[in-house]
Amino acid sequence: MRLPRHRYLTTIAAFALAGTAAAQEGSVVVLFDNGPLLTHPAGGCAGNDLSAAQNTTLGLTSRGFNHSVSGDFRVADDFVVDPPGWELDQVELYAYQGGSTTASPITAVNYQIWDGSPDDPLAVVVCGDPTTNRMSTTEWTSMWRALLSEATTDCTRPIMRQNVDAVGCLLPPGTYWIDWQTDGDIAFTGPWAPPIAVLDQNPPGNALQQVAGTWQAVVDAALLTPLDLPFVIHGTANGLVFRDGFESGDTSRWTAAFP
């Protein structure tokens, strides 16, 4: 459900001020997980985990999708915010660069959250922007991306996990899209976004990739089946947001600020 801009602002203001004076911020938890990457524990290069493009069993051949800053590519996928609404803390995103070592070559991530699909001309960006680097950490997941037929021999695509800052992003209940773009070491290919991978399954998806300014479906190169992309959202499910001053009773710093 996309909220019109004026309704979004009205809802977010009410969302930030709702609740009783006794309400407190909750603990940061996983609010949403769009799907797994791991297909074969300890089944990849050097006995590490494997995220397989299951070519020999399912016919899937796409290892990943370009979302590089240098190529002006982006990728996107959707998620649903449950009542009473969410205050985001961070988002986990995944990428690899072909030919890199296990020392992460990723240097930056920017993202936007939309109140509808980014290919909808009526959709509005409610958090983030397409240029600011919001990456706080990057590290190897101890997982490789490879064709299943090359599970133990392809040691060229180590998957990195990026934590990106989403503090201050307040989302009322509804359906949203996150689109993102990743930068890395120009000595390697990509960065590439690996799709969701489930052992012996090919779950349908609706992810998008922006190519030359146009959004198109993320599909497997061989089967042309639509795919999803993995990401994890952390934050609190709150109807009231405090910014300091709780013990003093000072409510002047309650906020509905956007990043």
N, C-alpha and C positions, 0 to 999 in steps of 0.2 A: 504494500500500500504506500503510494507516494503522497506525502503531505504537501499541499501548496505552500509557497514560501511564507506567506503571512501566517498560515496556520502552524507551520513548523516553529516560527519564532514565538508565537503565542503559546504553543504547547510546551516548548522548551523552557520558557520563563515560568510557566505554571509548574512544570516538572521540577525545576530547581528549588522552588519555594514550597512545594507540597509537603505534607507530613506534620508531625507535632514537634513541639520544642524539645521533646525528649529523644528525638531520633538522632542516631549517630551513623557515621559512615561504616559500611561493612568491610569485610576483608576482601582483598583482591583474590579472585578465583578465575578459573577458566569459564568464560561465559558461552563460548561457541568454538567448536572444532569442526572444520569443514570436511575432514576426512584424512585417512592415513597415507603414508608413503611406504612403509615397510612391508615387503612381501616375503622376504626370506631372511630371518635372523641368522647371522653368522654365515650367510650364503654368498657373500660377495668377495671382492678382492682381498687377499690376505686374511680371510676369515672374519672380515667385518660384515656388517649388515648390508643387505641388498634391497634396493627399490627397483624392481624389474619391469621393463617394457616386455610384456609376456608374449613375445613373437611366436615361440614354438607351441604354445598351448592355446592362446586366444587370438593370435594374428596381429596383436598390437605392435607398432614399430616406432611410435614417437617417443623419444626420450624426454624432450622438453620444448619449451616455447620461448622465443626470444622476447625479452622485455628490457632491453638495454637502453640506457640513456643515450649512448653514442649513435644507436640506430633509430632513436625516437620511437621505439616500440613500448607498449604498455600491455598489461593483462588485468583482468577483472573477474570477480565472482560475487555472488550474492549471499546474504545472511539475514536472519530474522531476529529482531529484538523482542523479547518477551516482556510482558508487564512485570514490574511497574516502569521499566526502562533501565538503561545502563549508563554508567559513567565508565568510560574506557581508561585503561592504564597503559597497556602496550599490546602490540600485535606481533605474532611470530609469522615470518614469511620465509620461503625457502628458494634457494637458487644454486646453480652450479655453473662453473666455467670450464669448458672443455680444455683439457690439458693442464689444469692447475694441480698443485700439490694439495695436501690436506691443510696447509696453512691458508686460511681464508683470504681470497683475493678481492672480496667484495668491499667496496669503499663507500657506498651511499645507497640509500633507499628513500624515495619520496612516495607519498600516497595521497589519495583523496577518497572520502566517503560520500556517496551520493544518496539522495532520497528516492532514487529510481535507477534504472539501467543507464549506464553512461552513453548508450547509443540513442537514448530518448531525449529529444531536444527540449522537453519540458523538465527534465531532471535537474536538480540543483546540488552543488557541492555543499555539504554541511560541516565537514571537518577536513583539514589538510589542504594541500595545494600541490601543483605538479612540479615544483622545483626544490622546495626545502628538504635538505637531508635530515631525516628524523631517525636514522639508525643509531642505536645506542650500543649494541654489541653484535658481533658476528663470530660464529664458530662452526667447526666441522661437526656434523651430526653422527660421525662414525658410520656413515652409510654411503654407499656408492649407487649411482644411477647407471644402468646398463641394460642391454638386451638380455633376455633370459638365456639365449644361446651363447652369450659371452659372459655369463655370470661371474666366473672366477678369474677371467683373463683380462677383462676391461677395467683398468685401474686409472682411468683418465677423467672421470666425472664425479669427484667427491661433492656431496650435497652439503651446503652450508645453511645454517639457521641464522636469520637476522631478527633481532628484537628491535622494533621501532616504537618510538614514543607516541602515545596517543592520549597523554594526560590532558584533561580538560574537555575531551569530546563527550558531550552528553547527547544521548539518543533516546527519544520517546519510543514506545512500542511501534513496530512497523517493519517493513522490508527495506533493506538497504543494499547497496553495492559498494565494494571497495576495489579501487583500481590502483595499481602500483607499478613502479619502474625502478630498476636496479642498475647501479654502476659498478664497474670492477676494473681489473687490470687488463689493459689493452693487449697484453702479451698472449691472452687466452681468448677463446671464443665466448660469445654470449655477453652477459649472463642469460641463462635459460631457466625457466620455471618448470619444474617437473610436475606432471599431473598426479592426481590421486591414484594410488595403486592398491588394489585389493587382490589377494591371492586367488587365482582361478575365477575371478569375476571381472566384468567390465561395466561398472555402474554408470548409468547415464548422467551426464552433466550439462551445464549451460554456461560455462566460462567463456569469456571473450578475450580477444587479442586485438590491439590497435596496430594496424599496419598502414603506413603512409597516411595517417590521419583518419582512417576508416576502421570502425569496429567490425570484427567478423568472429564467427564461432570458432572456439578452440576444438579441433577435431583430430582424431588419429589419422596420420598420413596414409595408412593402408586401408583401414576399415571405414574411415570417414565418420566414425561415431563420435558424438559430442562428449567432451570430458570436463571434469571439474579440477580445480586447483586447491592444494592444501593451504590452510592458514588457521591460526588459533588466536582468538581474541581473549584478552585478560582484562578484568575490571571488577566493578561492583554493580550489583543489581539493586539500585536505590531509587526511591522517589524523592529523596532530599539530599542535597549536596552541601556540605559544610566546608568552609575555608578558614580554619583557625577560629579562635574566639568562642568555642563552644562552652568551655568551663566558665568564662566570664559572662556568658549570656549575650555577648555582642553578636547580633545577627546581621550587622551591616556588611559583613564580608561573605555572606551567602552569594553564590555566583552562578551565572549561566553562561560564562565566557566560553568562546570557541577557540581552539588552537589556530 
